[in-house]
Amino acid sequence: MKPRAGQTLTSTVDATAVVVVRCPDSDVEITCGGVAMVDPKAGTPDASGTADPAQQAGSQLGKRYADDGLGVELLCTKAGQGTLAVNGTPLPLKTAKPLPASD
């Protein structure tokens, strides 16, 4: 799938939902719990997927998950049990930029 910025994706194995903030121009597979995420506007999501027990680290509401090497950034709008991943590689939680020291 070729995601686009602003697109909403939902998991078919749990309650996780994300918004694509940044994405590459190439096709990437965005998964949650080891199962591909779907665009709910493209039709009724198939909720019959089975999550991979090894990918159940969960996602946190309001947090950003990013891989700068791939150019992917996702904003979690609904938390769930599954691990967010791109092309099979789990996405790390994006760290906040440090503020400059005030003198």
N, C-alpha and C positions, 0 to 999 in steps of 0.2 A: 504494500500500500504506500502511496505517496501522500503523507500528511501535509497539511497546510496550516500556517499560523492562524490561530483563532478557532480551529476545529475542536469540537468536543468529542471525546472518545470514552466509551464505557466498557467495563469488564463484563464478560459473560459468565464468570465464575463467582463473583462477589459484588459488593456495592461500589467498588472503586469507579470514580469518574475523574477525568483529567481534561485540561484545556492545553492544546499545543501552543506554546509561547514562541518557540524557535524550532525550525526543522531544516534539514538539508534539502537540496533539489533532487536527491536520488530517492529510490524506494527503500524504505526501512520497515521492519516488522516491530511494532510496539506491542508488547505483551504484558499481561497482568496474571500472575500465578501460573505462567507458562503457556497461557492461551491468548491468542491474538485479540486485541481490543477492537471494538466496532464503533462506527459512527451511528448513533441512534436515529439521526435524521435520514439515513439511507434505508430505513426499514425497521422492522421489529427485531431487536437483538435476540439471538438464539441463546437462551439461558441454560442450555443443556451441556455446556462445557464442564470438564472435570479439571480442577486445579492440580498442579504438580505439588505434592507435599513438601518437596525440597525448596519451593519458592513461595513460602508463606511468611515472609518477614514483615509484611504489612506496609501500608502507606499512611501518611499523616496529612490530615486536612490542612489546607493553606500552605503547605510546604512545596518548594520547587525541587524537582529532580532533574539533573542535567549531566550531559556528557559533552564537554567542550570539544573533544577530539572528533566526535560525530556531528557536532553542531545541533544537538537535540536538547530542548528544555521543555519540561511539562510542569504544569501547576495542578496540584491535586485539589479538586473541588468536592469530592466525597471520599472519605477514608474507607479502606477495606483491608482484608487479610492478605491479599496477594502482593507479591513483589513486582514492581514496575521494572521492565527490561526493554532494551532495544537490541534487536538481532541476537537475542539470547544472552546478552551481557546486562546484569543488573545495573540500574541507574543509581548513582549515589545521591544522597541528599545534598543540595547545593548549599554551600556555606555563605554566610553573610560577609559582605565586604567590610573590612575594618574601617572605622571612622578615623579621620585624621586627629591627631592629638591637639588639644587646644592649650595654648600657653597662658 
